[in-house]
Amino acid sequence: MQTYISILRGINLGGHNTIKMEALKKLLSECGLSNIDTYIQSGNVVYQFKSTDTKKLDSIIRDKIAQEFSIEVPVITQTIDEFRLIVKNNPFAKNKTKDASFFHITFLSDKPQKENLDKITSIRYQPDEFAIIDKAVYLYCPNGYGNTKLSNKFLETKLKVAATTRNWKTANELITIGDRINKK
């Protein structure tokens, strides 16, 4: 069995797209996922499933949620090893002058096309900083993520791929949960 992390965008925010985590776990177990665990109420799911393409898991989860809850939710799935590598590659984490509480990672559904990357990499969004590596946008938002121009919607519009953002603490906690599941 492979351990996966799926992050769902836009559930349980401001009373919209409400899905209780127990109901989500039950729904996902009906899809054949096992050892399911969630972290906080914002769509972070860690589980095991046979080795398969992550895009297939995105579709399974997205379609089942649409069928059961009548809401469209973007889903981005990675193996725990892929997720761990993304977290490890955060260029801001190597800079000891930066406060980790302002780190965020925007996970992308696909690697952006070069012409779309060029649309944002030449512009500065001070005081925020960002770096794009493969399917991740690393953010340093010293005034808080809620105040940045580099939102999911902005990045999706510019990069032409689905995106969802997690703070540094959440990203690391998902790895911890995955490691715990791997030991079962």
N, CA, C and O atoms as a DFTB+ gen file, in Angstrom:
736 C
 N C O
     1  1       0.849      -1.195       0.000
     2  2       0.000       0.000       0.000
     3  2       0.884       1.245       0.000
     4  3       1.918       1.294       0.666
     5  1       0.459       2.228      -0.748
     6  2       1.155       3.505      -0.852
     7  2       0.434       4.522       0.035
     8  3      -0.792       4.500       0.141
     9  1       1.195       5.407       0.667
    10  2       0.608       6.486       1.459
    11  2       0.507       7.734       0.589
    12  3       1.460       8.118      -0.089
    13  1      -0.668       8.357       0.625
    14  2      -0.951       9.545      -0.176
    15  2      -1.431      10.676       0.716
    16  3      -1.954      10.454       1.808
    17  1      -1.242      11.889       0.225
    18  2      -1.796      13.079       0.857
    19  2      -2.623      13.795      -0.201
    20  3      -2.114      14.160      -1.261
    21  1      -3.896      13.990       0.096
    22  2      -4.774      14.759      -0.787
    23  2      -5.175      16.028      -0.060
    24  3      -5.580      16.004       1.102
    25  1      -5.052      17.137      -0.773
    26  2      -5.482      18.410      -0.207
    27  2      -6.625      18.939      -1.061
    28  3      -6.523      19.062      -2.282
    29  1      -7.716      19.246      -0.372
    30  2      -8.935      19.708      -1.016
    31  2      -9.024      21.211      -0.841
    32  3      -8.749      21.739       0.237
    33  1      -9.402      21.882      -1.884
    34  2      -9.465      23.338      -1.813
    35  2     -10.884      23.822      -1.586
    36  3     -11.831      23.385      -2.240
    37  1     -10.997      24.741      -0.636
    38  2     -12.241      25.478      -0.486
    39  2     -13.343      24.802       0.301
    40  3     -14.512      25.150       0.134
    41  1     -13.008      23.841       1.158
    42  2     -14.075      23.282       1.992
    43  2     -13.987      23.885       3.397
    44  3     -12.911      24.222       3.893
    45  1     -15.147      24.005       4.005
    46  2     -15.275      24.494       5.374
    47  2     -14.669      25.881       5.579
    48  3     -14.072      26.159       6.619
    49  1     -14.826      26.740       4.588
    50  2     -14.344      28.111       4.700
    51  2     -15.531      29.055       4.798
    52  3     -16.334      29.161       3.871
    53  1     -15.631      29.728       5.915
    54  2     -16.701      30.707       6.093
    55  2     -18.098      30.142       5.925
    56  3     -18.994      30.834       5.443
    57  1     -18.291      28.900       6.316
    58  2     -19.601      28.282       6.219
    59  2     -19.963      27.788       4.827
    60  3     -21.096      27.363       4.601
    61  1     -19.032      27.835       3.901
    62  2     -19.280      27.367       2.533
    63  2     -18.668      25.990       2.327
    64  3     -17.659      25.644       2.941
    65  1     -19.297      25.209       1.452
    66  2     -18.788      23.874       1.108
    67  2     -18.462      23.064       2.357
    68  3     -17.370      22.509       2.481
    69  1     -19.400      23.005       3.262
    70  2     -19.187      22.334       4.543
    71  2     -19.220      20.819       4.380
    72  3     -20.173      20.246       3.852
    73  1     -18.160      20.200       4.844
    74  2     -18.072      18.739       4.891
    75  2     -17.458      18.375       6.241
    76  3     -16.331      18.773       6.538
    77  1     -18.181      17.634       7.044
    78  2     -17.629      17.155       8.311
    79  2     -16.556      16.115       8.011
    80  3     -16.707      15.306       7.096
    81  1     -15.475      16.139       8.782
    82  2     -14.354      15.235       8.518
    83  2     -14.749      13.773       8.692
    84  3     -14.250      12.915       7.964
    85  1     -15.625      13.473       9.633
    86  2     -16.073      12.083       9.803
    87  2     -16.838      11.612       8.566
    88  3     -16.685      10.469       8.134
    89  1     -17.656      12.490       8.005
    90  2     -18.403      12.140       6.793
    91  2     -17.448      11.964       5.613
    92  3     -17.641      11.080       4.778
    93  1     -16.426      12.804       5.549
    94  2     -15.431      12.685       4.475
    95  2     -14.657      11.371       4.601
    96  3     -14.427      10.683       3.607
    97  1     -14.264      11.032       5.811
    98  2     -13.543       9.769       6.025
    99  2     -14.393       8.563       5.624
   100  3     -13.905       7.626       4.992
   101  1     -15.656       8.604       5.997
   102  2     -16.561       7.510       5.637
   103  2     -16.689       7.411       4.121
   104  3     -16.619       6.321       3.554
   105  1     -16.872       8.533       3.482
   106  2     -17.005       8.576       2.030
   107  2     -15.760       8.008       1.343
   108  3     -15.863       7.225       0.398
   109  1     -14.593       8.409       1.827
   110  2     -13.343       7.953       1.217
   111  2     -13.084       6.470       1.475
   112  3     -12.495       5.783       0.641
   113  1     -13.521       5.987       2.619
   114  2     -13.360       4.547       2.870
   115  2     -14.223       3.742       1.900
   116  3     -13.857       2.630       1.521
   117  1     -15.357       4.295       1.501
   118  2     -16.218       3.639       0.511
   119  2     -15.543       3.573      -0.859
   120  3     -15.926       2.766      -1.707
   121  1     -14.538       4.426      -1.072
   122  2     -13.772       4.427      -2.335
   123  2     -12.605       3.444      -2.291
   124  3     -11.866       3.303      -3.266
   125  1     -12.444       2.762      -1.150
   126  2     -11.373       1.789      -1.022
   127  2     -10.118       2.320      -0.365
   128  3      -9.125       1.599      -0.268
   129  1     -10.138       3.564       0.090
   130  2      -8.982       4.117       0.794
   131  2      -8.964       3.561       2.212
   132  3     -10.019       3.287       2.783
   133  1      -7.771       3.392       2.785
   134  2      -7.682       2.841       4.135
   135  2      -6.755       3.686       5.006
   136  3      -6.025       4.543       4.509
   137  1      -6.799       3.429       6.306
   138  2      -5.992       4.160       7.286
   139  2      -6.116       5.669       7.083
   140  3      -5.120       6.392       7.090
   141  1      -7.336       6.126       6.904
   142  2      -7.617       7.531       6.592
   143  2      -7.504       8.379       7.848
   144  3      -8.045       8.039       8.901
   145  1      -6.785       9.497       7.714
   146  2      -6.695      10.471       8.798
   147  2      -6.825      11.855       8.181
   148  3      -6.427      12.072       7.036
   149  1      -7.379      12.785       8.938
   150  2      -7.519      14.155       8.470
   151  2      -6.815      15.082       9.443
   152  3      -6.564      14.729      10.596
   153  1      -6.505      16.262       8.962
   154  2      -5.877      17.265       9.820
   155  2      -6.662      18.556       9.686
   156  3      -6.870      19.054       8.579
   157  1      -7.081      19.078      10.779
   158  2      -7.980      20.225      10.908
   159  2      -9.157      20.075       9.947
   160  3      -9.317      19.031       9.314
   161  1      -9.952      21.084       9.844
   162  2     -11.222      20.959       9.113
   163  2     -11.166      21.502       7.691
   164  3     -12.211      21.753       7.092
   165  1      -9.966      21.690       7.136
   166  2      -9.904      22.378       5.847
   167  2      -9.467      21.492       4.682
   168  3      -8.882      21.987       3.718
   169  1      -9.738      20.212       4.757
   170  2      -9.516      19.362       3.597
   171  2      -8.118      18.826       3.441
   172  3      -7.551      18.889       2.350
   173  1      -7.553      18.305       4.498
   174  2      -6.237      17.669       4.454
   175  2      -6.440      16.204       4.810
   176  3      -6.827      15.877       5.932
   177  1      -6.180      15.326       3.851
   178  2      -6.466      13.911       4.053
   179  2      -5.216      13.091       3.765
   180  3      -4.575      13.258       2.727
   181  1      -4.882      12.208       4.690
   182  2      -3.749      11.294       4.537
   183  2      -4.319       9.887       4.619
   184  3      -5.139       9.598       5.490
   185  1      -3.886       9.004       3.711
   186  2      -4.480       7.672       3.646
   187  2      -3.562       6.730       2.871
   188  3      -2.520       7.129       2.353
   189  1      -3.977       5.491       2.811
   190  2      -3.262       4.498       2.016
   191  2      -4.193       3.933       0.958
   192  3      -5.406       3.831       1.144
   193  1      -3.582       3.573      -0.152
   194  2      -4.304       3.000      -1.288
   195  2      -3.272       2.260      -2.120
   196  3      -2.073       2.511      -2.006
   197  1      -3.739       1.354      -2.951
   198  2      -2.802       0.649      -3.829
   199  2      -2.064       1.673      -4.691
   200  3      -2.578       2.765      -4.937
   201  1      -0.887       1.329      -5.139
   202  2      -0.118       2.251      -5.983
   203  2      -0.889       2.543      -7.258
   204  3      -1.288       1.630      -7.982
   205  1      -1.091       3.820      -7.521
   206  2      -1.837       4.246      -8.703
   207  2      -1.413       5.662      -9.061
   208  3      -0.641       6.293      -8.340
   209  1      -1.914       6.141     -10.157
   210  2      -1.655       7.497     -10.604
   211  2      -2.391       8.486      -9.699
   212  3      -3.571       8.301      -9.401
   213  1      -1.695       9.530      -9.266
   214  2      -2.320      10.495      -8.358
   215  2      -3.467      11.250      -9.025
   216  3      -4.407      11.658      -8.344
   217  1      -3.409      11.440     -10.317
   218  2      -4.516      12.105     -11.029
   219  2      -5.789      11.253     -10.943
   220  3      -6.901      11.777     -10.875
   221  1      -5.603       9.943     -10.948
   222  2      -6.748       9.044     -10.803
   223  2      -7.389       9.235      -9.428
   224  3      -8.613       9.279      -9.312
   225  1      -6.568       9.346      -8.396
   226  2      -7.097       9.573      -7.050
   227  2      -7.792      10.928      -6.963
   228  3      -8.843      11.047      -6.334
   229  1      -7.206      11.958      -7.595
   230  2      -7.867      13.271      -7.635
   231  2      -9.293      13.117      -8.159
   232  3     -10.241      13.630      -7.564
   233  1      -9.433      12.409      -9.274
   234  2     -10.746      12.230      -9.910
   235  2     -11.706      11.433      -9.044
   236  3     -12.878      11.787      -8.914
   237  1     -11.204      10.352      -8.453
   238  2     -12.054       9.521      -7.597
   239  2     -12.626      10.359      -6.454
   240  3     -13.831      10.340      -6.203
   241  1     -11.757      11.089      -5.771
   242  2     -12.176      11.883      -4.606
   243  2     -13.083      13.034      -5.032
   244  3     -14.136      13.246      -4.433
   245  1     -12.687      13.768      -6.050
   246  2     -13.475      14.907      -6.536
   247  2     -14.875      14.456      -6.972
   248  3     -15.874      15.088      -6.627
   249  1     -14.937      13.358      -7.734
   250  2     -16.228      12.872      -8.238
   251  2     -17.120      12.365      -7.110
   252  3     -18.327      12.604      -7.113
   253  1     -16.532      11.672      -6.157
   254  2     -17.321      11.126      -5.043
   255  2     -17.879      12.262      -4.170
   256  3     -19.016      12.187      -3.706
   257  1     -17.076      13.309      -3.950
   258  2     -17.551      14.460      -3.173
   259  2     -18.677      15.174      -3.916
   260  3     -19.675      15.564      -3.310
   261  1     -18.517      15.340      -5.213
   262  2     -19.567      15.990      -6.019
   263  2     -20.857      15.179      -5.966
   264  3     -21.948      15.737      -5.852
   265  1     -20.722      13.879      -6.049
   266  2     -21.887      12.991      -6.030
   267  2     -22.578      13.020      -4.672
   268  3     -23.804      13.113      -4.603
   269  1     -21.808      12.941      -3.597
   270  2     -22.376      12.831      -2.255
   271  2     -22.813      14.172      -1.670
   272  3     -23.863      14.257      -1.034
   273  1     -22.006      15.232      -1.885
   274  2     -22.263      16.516      -1.225
   275  2     -22.715      17.615      -2.194
   276  3     -23.024      18.727      -1.767
   277  1     -22.753      17.313      -3.475
   278  2     -23.165      18.277      -4.506
   279  2     -22.320      19.552      -4.511
   280  3     -22.839      20.653      -4.694
   281  1     -21.009      19.383      -4.305
   282  2     -20.089      20.516      -4.404
   283  2     -18.871      20.118      -5.229
   284  3     -18.406      18.979      -5.184
   285  1     -18.372      21.085      -5.978
   286  2     -17.169      20.877      -6.787
   287  2     -15.960      21.313      -5.976
   288  3     -15.860      22.472      -5.574
   289  1     -15.051      20.391      -5.737
   290  2     -13.869      20.667      -4.923
   291  2     -12.614      20.250      -5.683
   292  3     -12.446      19.071      -5.998
   293  1     -11.732      21.201      -5.979
   294  2     -10.450      20.806      -6.570
   295  2      -9.666      19.945      -5.569
   296  3      -9.649      20.231      -4.372
   297  1      -9.025      18.899      -6.070
   298  2      -8.249      17.979      -5.236
   299  2      -6.857      17.837      -5.849
   300  3      -6.718      17.641      -7.057
   301  1      -5.838      17.935      -5.013
   302  2      -4.458      17.723      -5.460
   303  2      -3.866      16.644      -4.571
   304  3      -3.838      16.775      -3.347
   305  1      -3.391      15.571      -5.203
   306  2      -2.886      14.397      -4.488
   307  2      -1.422      14.165      -4.841
   308  3      -0.999      14.339      -5.984
   309  1      -0.661      13.766      -3.820
   310  2       0.731      13.349      -4.018
   311  2       1.034      12.171      -3.113
   312  3       0.379      11.966      -2.091
   313  1       2.032      11.406      -3.503
   314  2       2.510      10.384      -2.579
   315  2       3.182      11.109      -1.421
   316  3       3.552      12.276      -1.539
   317  1       3.334      10.415      -0.312
   318  2       3.994      11.067       0.822
   319  2       5.428      11.452       0.457
   320  3       5.927      12.477       0.921
   321  1       6.089      10.650      -0.362
   322  2       7.467      10.978      -0.753
   323  2       7.517      12.233      -1.624
   324  3       8.415      13.059      -1.460
   325  1       6.574      12.385      -2.536
   326  2       6.508      13.600      -3.358
   327  2       6.233      14.812      -2.475
   328  3       6.859      15.860      -2.636
   329  1       5.299      14.665      -1.545
   330  2       4.938      15.747      -0.636
   331  2       6.138      16.134       0.234
   332  3       6.433      17.314       0.420
   333  1       6.811      15.127       0.756
   334  2       7.986      15.365       1.605
   335  2       9.066      16.137       0.830
   336  3       9.688      17.048       1.377
   337  1       9.284      15.779      -0.423
   338  2      10.284      16.450      -1.247
   339  2       9.910      17.910      -1.481
   340  3      10.770      18.790      -1.444
   341  1       8.634      18.163      -1.721
   342  2       8.189      19.550      -1.898
   343  2       8.490      20.362      -0.639
   344  3       9.024      21.468      -0.730
   345  1       8.158      19.833       0.515
   346  2       8.417      20.548       1.769
   347  2       9.918      20.738       1.967
   348  3      10.362      21.820       2.348
   349  1      10.688      19.705       1.713
   350  2      12.146      19.770       1.882
   351  2      12.782      20.837       0.976
   352  3      13.776      21.460       1.352
   353  1      12.212      21.043      -0.205
   354  2      12.797      21.962      -1.181
   355  2      12.434      23.429      -0.963
   356  3      12.765      24.272      -1.797
   357  1      11.768      23.745       0.127
   358  2      11.392      25.134       0.385
   359  2      12.647      26.003       0.513
   360  3      13.386      25.868       1.489
   361  1      12.900      26.887      -0.451
   362  2      14.124      27.692      -0.407
   363  2      14.149      28.693       0.752
   364  3      15.225      29.097       1.192
   365  1      12.986      29.093       1.245
   366  2      12.945      30.050       2.354
   367  2      13.331      29.401       3.674
   368  3      13.809      30.082       4.581
   369  1      13.131      28.098       3.792
   370  2      13.450      27.398       5.042
   371  2      14.951      27.397       5.331
   372  3      15.367      27.225       6.477
   373  1      15.744      27.586       4.307
   374  2      17.198      27.605       4.483
   375  2      17.706      28.959       4.983
   376  3      18.860      29.079       5.394
   377  1      16.850      29.965       4.946
   378  2      17.229      31.316       5.355
   379  2      16.808      31.535       6.803
   380  3      15.623      31.692       7.095
   381  1      17.780      31.546       7.703
   382  2      17.501      31.644       9.142
   383  2      16.945      33.012       9.547
   384  3      16.461      33.163      10.669
   385  1      17.003      34.007       8.660
   386  2      16.465      35.325       8.988
   387  2      14.961      35.403       8.739
   388  3      14.322      36.386       9.116
   389  1      14.396      34.387       8.113
   390  2      12.968      34.389       7.799
   391  2      12.185      33.622       8.866
   392  3      12.602      32.553       9.310
   393  1      11.070      34.173       9.260
   394  2      10.204      33.570      10.268
   395  2       9.319      32.511       9.604
   396  3       8.508      32.827       8.732
   397  1       9.482      31.256      10.025
   398  2       8.753      30.141       9.409
   399  2       7.243      30.264       9.552
   400  3       6.510      29.628       8.795
   401  1       6.759      31.050      10.485
   402  2       5.313      31.195      10.632
   403  2       4.694      31.946       9.445
   404  3       3.471      31.997       9.320
   405  1       5.523      32.525       8.581
   406  2       5.040      33.220       7.388
   407  2       5.275      32.417       6.111
   408  3       5.084      32.932       5.009
   409  1       5.691      31.152       6.254
   410  2       5.892      30.273       5.091
   411  2       4.568      29.624       4.699
   412  3       3.777      29.214       5.548
   413  1       4.354      29.543       3.400
   414  2       3.215      28.833       2.834
   415  2       3.690      28.112       1.590
   416  3       4.662      28.514       0.951
   417  1       2.993      27.046       1.259
   418  2       3.269      26.338       0.008
   419  2       1.959      26.238      -0.756
   420  3       0.950      25.761      -0.234
   421  1       1.995      26.698      -2.007
   422  2       0.860      26.513      -2.896
   423  2       1.161      25.290      -3.750
   424  3       2.113      25.278      -4.530
   425  1       0.342      24.273      -3.593
   426  2       0.501      23.032      -4.343
   427  2      -0.253      23.178      -5.653
   428  3      -1.411      23.596      -5.670
   429  1       0.409      22.830      -6.748
   430  2      -0.175      22.972      -8.080
   431  2      -0.554      21.613      -8.637
   432  3       0.118      20.617      -8.368
   433  1      -1.626      21.570      -9.410
   434  2      -2.075      20.310      -9.989
   435  2      -1.124      19.813     -11.076
   436  3      -1.032      18.610     -11.318
   437  1      -0.433      20.712     -11.714
   438  2       0.512      20.371     -12.779
   439  2       1.645      21.379     -12.785
   440  3       1.543      22.459     -12.203
   441  1       2.711      21.012     -13.443
   442  2       3.824      21.942     -13.621
   443  2       3.386      23.008     -14.640
   444  3       2.945      22.665     -15.737
   445  1       3.504      24.286     -14.288
   446  2       3.055      25.336     -15.208
   447  2       3.913      25.396     -16.478
   448  3       5.104      25.087     -16.458
   449  1       3.284      25.794     -17.565
   450  2       3.991      26.010     -18.826
   451  2       4.926      27.214     -18.680
   452  3       4.632      28.151     -17.938
   453  1       6.037      27.180     -19.385
   454  2       7.032      28.253     -19.294
   455  2       6.435      29.624     -19.579
   456  3       6.738      30.586     -18.874
   457  1       5.590      29.729     -20.602
   458  2       5.019      31.036     -20.948
   459  2       4.142      31.577     -19.826
   460  3       4.037      32.792     -19.657
   461  1       3.508      30.691     -19.055
   462  2       2.711      31.136     -17.918
   463  2       3.593      31.506     -16.734
   464  3       3.279      32.447     -16.004
   465  1       4.674      30.793     -16.535
   466  2       5.629      31.150     -15.481
   467  2       6.200      32.539     -15.723
   468  3       6.355      33.331     -14.794
   469  1       6.510      32.822     -16.986
   470  2       7.093      34.118     -17.332
   471  2       6.168      35.279     -16.981
   472  3       6.636      36.398     -16.775
   473  1       4.863      35.028     -16.909
   474  2       3.896      36.082     -16.593
   475  2       4.040      36.615     -15.169
   476  3       3.686      37.762     -14.894
   477  1       4.555      35.789     -14.270
   478  2       4.642      36.263     -12.882
   479  2       6.066      36.334     -12.332
   480  3       6.306      37.056     -11.365
   481  1       7.001      35.616     -12.911
   482  2       8.348      35.594     -12.322
   483  2       9.124      36.888     -12.533
   484  3      10.098      37.139     -11.823
   485  1       8.727      37.695     -13.470
   486  2       9.446      38.946     -13.710
   487  2       8.903      40.103     -12.878
   488  3       9.471      41.194     -12.896
   489  1       7.818      39.879     -12.155
   490  2       7.193      40.934     -11.356
   491  2       7.471      40.680      -9.867
   492  3       7.534      39.533      -9.427
   493  1       7.634      41.747      -9.115
   494  2       7.845      41.640      -7.669
   495  2       6.551      42.004      -6.945
   496  3       5.818      42.897      -7.371
   497  1       6.286      41.318      -5.873
   498  2       5.063      41.512      -5.113
   499  2       5.404      41.845      -3.664
   500  3       4.872      41.222      -2.745
   501  1       6.259      42.790      -3.457
   502  2       6.774      43.153      -2.139
   503  2       5.654      43.505      -1.172
   504  3       4.663      44.110      -1.582
   505  1       5.781      43.150       0.081
   506  2       6.953      42.538       0.713
   507  2       6.996      41.023       0.566
   508  3       7.910      40.370       1.069
   509  1       6.004      40.464      -0.127
   510  2       5.945      39.014      -0.285
   511  2       7.012      38.537      -1.266
   512  3       7.391      39.243      -2.201
   513  1       7.478      37.324      -1.023
   514  2       8.451      36.692      -1.910
   515  2       7.908      35.326      -2.301
   516  3       7.137      34.713      -1.562
   517  1       8.322      34.860      -3.476
   518  2       7.901      33.537      -3.903
   519  2       8.975      32.896      -4.764
   520  3       9.817      33.568      -5.359
   521  1       8.915      31.581      -4.808
   522  2       9.780      30.799      -5.686
   523  2       8.931      29.650      -6.210
   524  3       8.160      29.049      -5.463
   525  1       9.073      29.350      -7.487
   526  2       8.312      28.261      -8.089
   527  2       9.288      27.161      -8.478
   528  3      10.226      27.374      -9.245
   529  1       9.039      25.980      -7.926
   530  2       9.855      24.807      -8.238
   531  2       8.895      23.669      -8.587
   532  3       8.124      23.204      -7.747
   533  1       8.961      23.243      -9.822
   534  2       8.149      22.140     -10.319
   535  2       6.663      22.428     -10.089
   536  3       6.115      23.334     -10.716
   537  1       5.999      21.674      -9.200
   538  2       4.567      21.835      -8.969
   539  2       4.277      22.490      -7.625
   540  3       3.270      22.186      -6.986
   541  1       5.164      23.393      -7.193
   542  2       4.958      24.081      -5.918
   543  2       5.374      25.544      -6.026
   544  3       6.365      25.886      -6.671
   545  1       4.585      26.393      -5.373
   546  2       4.943      27.796      -5.233
   547  2       5.220      28.007      -3.752
   548  3       4.337      27.832      -2.912
   549  1       6.450      28.383      -3.444
   550  2       6.844      28.648      -2.064
   551  2       6.641      30.127      -1.797
   552  3       7.118      30.982      -2.544
   553  1       5.932      30.413      -0.728
   554  2       5.598      31.791      -0.401
   555  2       6.188      32.196       0.938
   556  3       6.213      31.420       1.893
   557  1       6.657      33.424       0.978
   558  2       7.036      34.056       2.245
   559  2       6.227      35.339       2.307
   560  3       6.482      36.281       1.556
   561  1       5.247      35.372       3.209
   562  2       4.300      36.485       3.301
   563  2       4.402      37.124       4.688
   564  3       3.639      36.769       5.587
   565  1       5.343      38.068       4.871
   566  2       5.570      38.628       6.204
   567  2       4.398      39.425       6.771
   568  3       4.357      39.677       7.975
   569  1       3.451      39.825       5.934
   570  2       2.248      40.513       6.431
   571  2       1.064      39.566       6.541
   572  3      -0.065      40.002       6.766
   573  1       1.323      38.255       6.381
   574  2       0.278      37.245       6.482
   575  2      -0.277      36.863       5.130
   576  3      -0.363      37.688       4.220
   577  1      -0.655      35.600       5.009
   578  2      -1.177      35.091       3.748
   579  2      -2.478      35.794       3.350
   580  3      -2.742      35.977       2.162
   581  1      -3.269      36.178       4.308
   582  2      -4.528      36.859       4.023
   583  2      -4.349      38.220       3.357
   584  3      -5.302      38.780       2.814
   585  1      -3.135      38.745       3.398
   586  2      -2.865      40.059       2.817
   587  2      -2.042      40.000       1.536
   588  3      -1.674      41.045       0.999
   589  1      -1.749      38.820       1.040
   590  2      -0.904      38.715      -0.139
   591  2      -1.713      38.782      -1.429
   592  3      -2.881      38.396      -1.469
   593  1      -1.081      39.269      -2.461
   594  2      -1.663      39.249      -3.803
   595  2      -1.503      37.854      -4.409
   596  3      -2.194      37.515      -5.369
   597  1      -0.603      37.051      -3.857
   598  2      -0.259      35.736      -4.400
   599  2      -1.231      34.649      -3.903
   600  3      -0.811      33.616      -3.381
   601  1      -2.504      34.901      -4.074
   602  2      -3.548      33.981      -3.622
   603  2      -3.702      32.814      -4.599
   604  3      -3.127      32.817      -5.687
   605  1      -4.484      31.825      -4.188
   606  2      -4.781      30.697      -5.078
   607  2      -5.373      31.184      -6.396
   608  3      -4.940      30.765      -7.469
   609  1      -6.349      32.055      -6.314
   610  2      -7.024      32.538      -7.518
   611  2      -6.042      33.262      -8.443
   612  3      -6.052      33.039      -9.653
   613  1      -5.208      34.115      -7.883
   614  2      -4.206      34.833      -8.681
   615  2      -3.264      33.853      -9.368
   616  3      -3.019      33.960     -10.569
   617  1      -2.737      32.897      -8.607
   618  2      -1.798      31.930      -9.177
   619  2      -2.474      31.048     -10.223
   620  3      -1.873      30.749     -11.255
   621  1      -3.699      30.633      -9.976
   622  2      -4.413      29.825     -10.969
   623  2      -4.622      30.606     -12.268
   624  3      -4.454      30.064     -13.361
   625  1      -4.986      31.869     -12.138
   626  2      -5.217      32.703     -13.318
   627  2      -3.945      32.869     -14.129
   628  3      -3.969      32.762     -15.355
   629  1      -2.848      33.126     -13.460
   630  2      -1.577      33.371     -14.154
   631  2      -0.926      32.085     -14.654
   632  3      -0.405      32.043     -15.769
   633  1      -0.953      31.034     -13.829
   634  2      -0.232      29.801     -14.170
   635  2      -1.082      28.795     -14.950
   636  3      -0.548      27.852     -15.533
   637  1      -2.397      28.993     -14.961
   638  2      -3.322      28.121     -15.708
   639  2      -3.327      26.676     -15.209
   640  3      -3.455      25.738     -15.996
   641  1      -3.187      26.510     -13.894
   642  2      -3.287      25.204     -13.241
   643  2      -4.040      25.391     -11.925
   644  3      -4.067      26.490     -11.371
   645  1      -4.650      24.317     -11.428
   646  2      -5.336      24.376     -10.137
   647  2      -4.302      24.534      -9.026
   648  3      -3.178      24.043      -9.130
   649  1      -4.704      25.231      -7.958
   650  2      -3.783      25.503      -6.864
   651  2      -4.517      25.495      -5.527
   652  3      -5.688      25.866      -5.441
   653  1      -3.813      25.068      -4.494
   654  2      -4.332      25.190      -3.133
   655  2      -3.147      25.363      -2.195
   656  3      -2.102      24.738      -2.374
   657  1      -3.319      26.208      -1.207
   658  2      -2.210      26.621      -0.350
   659  2      -2.379      26.087       1.061
   660  3      -3.485      26.031       1.599
   661  1      -1.248      25.694       1.650
   662  2      -1.203      25.283       3.049
   663  2      -0.071      26.023       3.734
   664  3       0.962      26.311       3.131
   665  1      -0.287      26.327       5.013
   666  2       0.803      26.964       5.753
   667  2       1.860      25.923       6.108
   668  3       1.635      24.720       5.982
   669  1       2.995      26.403       6.546
   670  2       4.156      25.569       6.829
   671  2       3.860      24.529       7.898
   672  3       4.264      23.372       7.780
   673  1       3.153      24.948       8.942
   674  2       2.829      24.018      10.035
   675  2       1.964      22.866       9.515
   676  3       2.218      21.705       9.836
   677  1       0.961      23.180       8.727
   678  2       0.073      22.148       8.192
   679  2       0.827      21.196       7.286
   680  3       0.666      19.980       7.393
   681  1       1.655      21.735       6.388
   682  2       2.421      20.883       5.470
   683  2       3.278      19.889       6.242
   684  3       3.328      18.709       5.894
   685  1       3.945      20.356       7.279
   686  2       4.793      19.464       8.075
   687  2       3.979      18.472       8.887
   688  3       4.395      17.327       9.065
   689  1       2.833      18.895       9.377
   690  2       1.977      17.989      10.151
   691  2       1.435      16.868       9.267
   692  3       1.284      15.738       9.733
   693  1       1.144      17.156       8.014
   694  2       0.657      16.116       7.103
   695  2       1.719      15.041       6.888
   696  3       1.394      13.861       6.766
   697  1       2.967      15.441       6.844
   698  2       4.058      14.458       6.731
   699  2       4.128      13.606       7.998
   700  3       4.302      12.390       7.919
   701  1       3.995      14.227       9.144
   702  2       4.013      13.489      10.408
   703  2       2.880      12.460      10.455
   704  3       3.083      11.324      10.885
   705  1       1.706      12.860      10.016
   706  2       0.562      11.935       9.983
   707  2       0.869      10.785       9.016
   708  3       0.607       9.625       9.332
   709  1       1.417      11.100       7.853
   710  2       1.766      10.071       6.878
   711  2       2.782       9.092       7.413
   712  3       2.678       7.888       7.179
   713  1       3.771       9.604       8.135
   714  2       4.779       8.730       8.737
   715  2       4.150       7.799       9.771
   716  3       4.518       6.629       9.876
   717  1       3.207       8.331      10.526
   718  2       2.504       7.521      11.533
   719  2       1.693       6.421      10.844
   720  3       1.681       5.277      11.300
   721  1       1.019       6.766       9.754
   722  2       0.235       5.774       9.014
   723  2       1.150       4.704       8.438
   724  3       0.794       3.526       8.442
   725  1       2.320       5.090       7.942
   726  2       3.264       4.132       7.375
   727  2       3.723       3.094       8.387
   728  3       4.090       1.981       8.011
   729  1       3.706       3.446       9.660
   730  2       4.172       2.536      10.714
   731  2       3.098       1.525      11.120
   732  3       3.386       0.573      11.846
   733  1       1.882       1.725      10.661
   734  2       0.788       0.803      11.046
   735  2       0.972      -0.542      10.387
   736  3       0.158      -1.444      10.587
